[in-house]
Amino acid sequence: RHPVHLVCTPLYHMHGFVLAFRTLSEDFRVVVMPHFEPEAFLDLVERERVAFVALVPTIAVRLLKSPSIGSRDLSSIENIILGAGATPDWAIRELIALTSPETVKLGYGMSESLAASFLRGDEWLEHPGSVGKPIGVETLVVDEQGNPLPAGEVGELFFRPLGGGEAFRYVGDAVPRTLPGGWASVGDLGRLDAE
């Protein structure tokens, strides 16, 4: 029996499309919802024994506001990926309570594929608000003048691929935000901690 991926996010968005394509290539059975409705989602999870779902914050919040979610069988779900935006802390905590800390994974990234990070729910509980350590890149946080900021200070995130090379290019006239030394940004704000 193939594991089931329930696609409830739009396929025109990178989050929905990439994960649907990935699970197809990994021999999942993929069930696509024409549009998200909390009760229909929960019905499909129970009936199809869904193992994998990817949720954006709006869908996670709508799902958690379902009056029936506490009585539903979510035991088949092995992986919940939260991404494509900041999910409220209360929603992350509720998803962990309904499933398990190991089931919930938070992801951070962007369509430009400049950087990505993942964090399990148990790691998030130890570091609430974190998106984890970026993978395969160096990270720099700078102020409005491009000066590096110390750990704990919020600023613009810049990333540089380990081993060098160009981070990404836009098609057409758009130019990425860069700093000398191969650093690039998509304009996200964040901070680093001591770890």
C-alpha positions as CSV (number, residue, x, y, z in Angstrom):
1,R,0.0,0.0,0.0
2,H,1.3,3.4,-1.0
3,P,1.4,6.3,1.6
4,V,-1.2,9.0,0.8
5,H,-0.4,12.7,0.4
6,L,-3.4,15.0,0.6
7,V,-2.9,18.1,-1.4
8,C,-5.0,20.9,0.1
9,T,-2.9,23.9,-1.0
10,P,-3.1,25.5,-4.5
11,L,-1.0,23.8,-7.1
12,Y,-0.1,27.2,-8.7
13,H,1.8,28.0,-5.5
14,M,5.4,26.6,-5.1
15,H,4.4,25.0,-1.7
16,G,1.6,22.9,-3.2
17,F,3.2,22.1,-6.5
18,V,6.7,21.1,-5.4
19,L,5.5,18.9,-2.5
20,A,2.9,17.2,-4.8
21,F,5.5,16.6,-7.5
22,R,8.0,15.2,-4.9
23,T,5.5,12.8,-3.3
24,L,4.5,11.6,-6.8
25,S,8.1,10.8,-7.5
26,E,8.4,9.0,-4.2
27,D,5.5,6.7,-5.1
28,F,2.9,8.2,-2.9
29,R,-0.8,8.1,-3.8
30,V,-1.7,11.8,-4.2
31,V,-5.2,13.0,-3.5
32,V,-5.9,16.6,-4.6
33,M,-8.7,18.7,-3.0
34,P,-10.3,21.0,-5.6
35,H,-10.5,23.6,-2.8
36,F,-9.9,23.5,1.0
37,E,-12.8,23.0,3.4
38,P,-11.9,21.9,6.9
39,E,-14.6,19.2,7.3
40,A,-13.9,17.7,3.8
41,F,-10.2,17.7,4.7
42,L,-10.8,15.8,7.9
43,D,-13.1,13.3,6.1
44,L,-10.4,12.6,3.6
45,V,-7.7,12.1,6.3
46,E,-9.9,9.5,8.0
47,R,-11.2,7.8,4.8
48,E,-7.9,7.7,2.8
49,R,-5.6,7.2,5.9
50,V,-3.6,10.2,4.8
51,A,0.1,10.1,5.9
52,F,1.4,13.4,4.6
53,V,0.0,16.9,4.4
54,A,1.4,20.4,3.7
55,L,-0.4,23.3,5.3
56,V,-0.1,27.1,4.8
57,P,-0.9,29.2,7.9
58,T,-4.4,30.2,6.7
59,I,-5.4,26.6,6.1
60,A,-3.8,25.5,9.4
61,V,-5.8,28.1,11.3
62,R,-9.1,27.3,9.5
63,L,-8.5,23.6,10.1
64,L,-7.9,24.1,13.9
65,K,-11.1,26.1,14.2
66,S,-13.1,23.1,13.0
67,P,-15.6,22.2,15.8
68,S,-15.0,18.4,15.0
69,I,-11.2,18.3,14.9
70,G,-10.8,17.1,18.5
71,S,-12.9,14.0,17.8
72,R,-11.3,13.1,14.4
73,D,-8.9,10.2,13.8
74,L,-5.6,11.9,12.8
75,S,-3.5,8.8,13.7
76,S,-2.5,8.1,10.1
77,I,-0.7,11.4,9.7
78,E,3.0,10.9,9.9
79,N,4.2,14.3,8.5
80,I,2.6,17.7,8.6
81,I,4.7,20.4,6.8
82,L,3.9,24.0,7.8
83,G,5.3,26.6,5.5
84,A,4.8,29.4,3.0
85,G,4.4,32.0,5.8
86,A,4.6,32.4,9.5
87,T,2.2,30.1,11.4
88,P,0.9,31.5,14.7
89,D,2.5,29.9,17.8
90,W,-0.9,28.8,19.2
91,A,-1.6,26.9,15.9
92,I,1.7,25.1,16.0
93,R,1.1,24.1,19.6
94,E,-2.4,22.8,18.8
95,L,-1.2,20.7,15.8
96,I,1.6,19.2,18.0
97,A,-1.0,18.4,20.7
98,L,-3.3,16.8,18.1
99,T,-0.6,14.7,16.5
100,S,2.9,14.6,18.0
101,P,6.0,16.8,18.2
102,E,7.8,14.6,15.7
103,T,4.9,14.8,13.2
104,V,4.9,18.5,12.8
105,K,7.7,20.1,10.7
106,L,8.1,23.8,10.0
107,G,9.8,24.9,6.8
108,Y,11.2,28.2,5.7
109,G,12.3,29.0,2.1
110,M,11.4,31.0,-0.9
111,S,10.7,30.5,-4.6
112,E,14.1,31.8,-5.4
113,S,15.6,28.8,-3.6
114,L,18.1,31.1,-1.9
115,A,17.8,29.3,1.4
116,A,15.7,26.7,3.2
117,S,15.4,25.4,6.7
118,F,13.3,22.8,8.5
119,L,12.5,22.2,12.2
120,R,10.6,19.4,13.9
121,G,7.9,20.2,16.4
122,D,10.0,19.0,19.3
123,E,12.8,21.3,18.3
124,W,10.4,24.2,17.9
125,L,9.0,23.6,21.4
126,E,12.6,24.1,22.7
127,H,13.0,27.3,20.5
128,P,9.5,28.8,19.9
129,G,9.4,31.1,16.9
130,S,12.4,29.5,15.2
131,V,12.4,28.1,11.7
132,G,15.6,26.1,12.3
133,K,19.1,26.3,10.9
134,P,19.4,27.2,7.2
135,I,20.8,24.3,5.1
136,G,23.7,24.7,2.7
137,V,24.1,28.5,3.2
138,E,25.8,31.0,5.4
139,T,23.4,33.5,7.1
140,L,23.9,37.2,7.7
141,V,21.5,39.6,9.5
142,V,22.1,43.3,8.6
143,D,20.6,46.7,9.5
144,E,19.2,49.2,6.9
145,Q,22.8,50.3,6.0
146,G,24.0,46.8,5.4
147,N,26.0,46.5,8.6
148,P,26.0,43.1,10.4
149,L,23.9,42.8,13.5
150,P,24.7,40.7,16.6
151,A,22.7,37.6,17.6
152,G,19.2,38.5,18.8
153,E,18.8,41.7,16.7
154,V,16.2,41.7,13.9
155,G,17.3,42.8,10.5
156,E,17.3,41.8,6.8
157,L,18.4,38.3,6.1
158,F,21.1,37.7,3.6
159,F,22.3,34.3,2.5
160,R,25.4,33.0,0.7
161,P,25.7,29.5,-0.7
162,L,28.4,27.4,0.9
163,G,31.2,26.9,-1.5
164,G,30.4,30.2,-3.4
165,G,28.7,30.7,-6.6
166,E,25.7,32.9,-7.7
167,A,22.7,32.5,-5.4
168,F,20.0,33.1,-8.0
169,R,18.9,35.3,-10.9
170,Y,15.6,36.8,-11.8
171,V,14.2,36.7,-15.3
172,G,14.0,40.1,-17.0
173,D,15.1,43.3,-15.5
174,A,14.7,42.5,-11.8
175,V,17.9,42.5,-9.9
176,P,18.3,40.7,-6.5
177,R,19.3,42.6,-3.4
178,T,23.0,41.8,-2.8
179,L,25.9,42.7,-0.6
180,P,29.6,42.4,-1.5
181,G,31.0,38.9,-1.0
182,G,28.2,36.9,-2.7
183,W,25.4,37.7,-0.3
184,A,21.8,37.9,-1.6
185,S,18.4,38.6,0.0
186,V,14.7,38.4,-0.9
187,G,13.9,41.0,1.7
188,D,12.9,38.8,4.6
189,L,13.5,40.0,8.2
190,G,14.7,37.7,10.9
191,R,17.3,37.2,13.6
192,L,19.9,34.6,14.7
193,D,20.3,33.3,18.2
194,A,23.5,32.0,19.8
195,E,22.9,28.6,18.3
